[in-house]
Amino acid sequence: MPEDHSIIYIVDDDASVRDAVSNLLESVGLRAKAFPSTEAFCKEVRPSVPSCLILDVRLPGASGLDFQHQLIKSGVTIPIIFITAHGDVPMTSRAMKAGAVEFLMKPFQKDELLAAVRHGLEKDTIQRREESEMEVLRSREAQLTQRERDVMALIVTGLINKEVGAQLGLSEVTVKIHRGRMMQKMQAASLADLVRIADKLKSRANSSRS
């Protein structure tokens, strides 16, 4: 658990709630930063460490649910824990379908909130690790020539060098050279390893477009 460097952000217009939640988190060794509004939160320069956001549903101006939508639209993937004194089933359903970690009704139990926070931090840690791995794979992919990309795209479908050459109008020897360079640049130890890498790159590309 990355609690030593993690930060839990709190956005609630009620100062007493901000103080109570901050004190609870700090009492178990977690670092908390509280804000009275989403605008104040957005102005914060957030370090690249595991974090999550405890967000009140009912806020002046845009609601917490609207802010969740804004974050998603902006590509911000910070895990969100909603807290509210006036929740209902449709509200809870909307928040959870959009990826919220938890939806807690005030007054909530301390253990409920701490469990949700730990879940949120674990989720963010995994997201950050996966994104870091993707950046490495994308940087390797960026080194490929267009011909090496073409060869890779066909190799991962199960075609042998001769079949790849037939489709690209290349000799089997030329395909073998491109394949060797491509495998080296992608740092793929085997065909199975290359297929896994290609699947990760394709999956992330598809999720970015959706």
SULGIZI-V968379 format. One record per residue. N is the residue number from 1. SS is DSSP state (h for helix, s for strand, l for the rest). D_FIRST is the distance of its C-alpha to the first C-alpha in Angstrom with 1 decimal. Layout:
N | SS | D_FIRST
N | SS | D_FIRST
This chain:
1 | l | 0.0
2 | l | 3.8
3 | l | 5.6
4 | l | 8.3
5 | l | 9.8
6 | l | 9.2
7 | s | 12.4
8 | s | 13.6
9 | s | 17.2
10 | s | 19.8
11 | s | 23.2
12 | l | 25.8
13 | l | 29.4
14 | l | 29.5
15 | h | 28.8
16 | h | 28.3
17 | h | 25.5
18 | h | 23.8
19 | h | 24.2
20 | h | 23.1
21 | h | 19.9
22 | h | 19.1
23 | h | 19.9
24 | h | 17.8
25 | h | 14.6
26 | h | 15.6
27 | h | 16.5
28 | l | 13.0
29 | l | 11.9
30 | l | 11.1
31 | s | 13.5
32 | s | 16.0
33 | s | 19.0
34 | s | 21.7
35 | s | 24.7
36 | l | 27.9
37 | l | 28.4
38 | h | 27.1
39 | h | 29.5
40 | h | 27.9
41 | h | 24.4
42 | h | 25.9
43 | h | 27.4
44 | l | 24.1
45 | l | 23.1
46 | l | 19.4
47 | l | 17.6
48 | l | 15.8
49 | l | 12.1
50 | l | 9.7
51 | s | 11.6
52 | s | 13.4
53 | s | 16.9
54 | s | 18.3
55 | s | 21.9
56 | s | 25.1
57 | l | 27.5
58 | l | 30.7
59 | l | 31.0
60 | l | 34.2
61 | l | 35.2
62 | l | 33.0
63 | l | 30.9
64 | h | 27.1
65 | h | 27.8
66 | h | 30.0
67 | h | 27.4
68 | h | 24.9
69 | h | 27.7
70 | h | 28.3
71 | h | 24.8
72 | h | 24.9
73 | h | 28.4
74 | l | 27.2
75 | l | 24.5
76 | l | 21.6
77 | l | 18.8
78 | l | 16.5
79 | s | 15.4
80 | s | 17.7
81 | s | 17.9
82 | s | 21.6
83 | s | 23.2
84 | s | 27.0
85 | l | 29.9
86 | l | 32.1
87 | l | 30.4
88 | l | 32.2
89 | h | 31.7
90 | h | 32.6
91 | h | 30.3
92 | h | 27.3
93 | h | 28.4
94 | h | 28.7
95 | h | 25.2
96 | h | 23.5
97 | h | 25.7
98 | l | 24.7
99 | l | 21.0
100 | l | 19.8
101 | l | 16.7
102 | s | 18.7
103 | s | 22.0
104 | s | 22.4
105 | s | 25.9
106 | l | 26.6
107 | l | 26.6
108 | l | 23.3
109 | l | 21.6
110 | h | 18.9
111 | h | 16.8
112 | h | 17.5
113 | h | 16.2
114 | h | 13.0
115 | h | 12.3
116 | h | 13.4
117 | h | 11.2
118 | h | 7.9
119 | h | 9.8
120 | h | 10.9
121 | h | 7.8
122 | h | 6.9
123 | h | 10.6
124 | h | 10.9
125 | h | 8.6
126 | h | 10.9
127 | h | 13.8
128 | h | 13.5
129 | h | 13.3
130 | h | 16.2
131 | h | 18.1
132 | h | 17.9
133 | h | 19.2
134 | h | 21.9
135 | h | 23.0
136 | h | 23.7
137 | h | 25.6
138 | h | 27.5
139 | h | 28.5
140 | h | 29.8
141 | h | 31.7
142 | l | 33.2
143 | l | 35.0
144 | l | 36.9
145 | l | 40.5
146 | h | 41.8
147 | h | 43.5
148 | h | 40.4
149 | h | 38.6
150 | h | 41.6
151 | h | 41.5
152 | h | 37.7
153 | h | 38.2
154 | h | 41.0
155 | h | 39.5
156 | l | 36.4
157 | l | 38.8
158 | l | 40.2
159 | l | 43.3
160 | l | 44.8
161 | h | 46.0
162 | h | 49.6
163 | h | 48.6
164 | h | 46.4
165 | h | 49.4
166 | h | 51.7
167 | h | 49.6
168 | h | 49.2
169 | l | 52.6
170 | l | 51.5
171 | l | 52.6
172 | h | 50.4
173 | h | 50.3
174 | h | 49.1
175 | h | 46.4
176 | h | 45.3
177 | h | 45.1
178 | h | 43.0
179 | h | 40.8
180 | h | 40.2
181 | h | 39.4
182 | h | 37.1
183 | h | 35.1
184 | h | 34.8
185 | h | 33.6
186 | h | 31.0
187 | l | 30.0
188 | l | 30.5
189 | l | 31.1
190 | l | 33.1
191 | h | 34.4
192 | h | 31.7
193 | h | 29.1
194 | h | 31.1
195 | h | 31.3
196 | h | 27.5
197 | h | 27.3
198 | h | 30.1
199 | h | 28.6
200 | h | 25.4
201 | h | 27.6
202 | h | 29.8
203 | h | 27.2
204 | h | 25.6
205 | h | 29.2
206 | h | 30.1
207 | h | 27.2
208 | h | 28.1
209 | h | 31.7
210 | l | 31.0
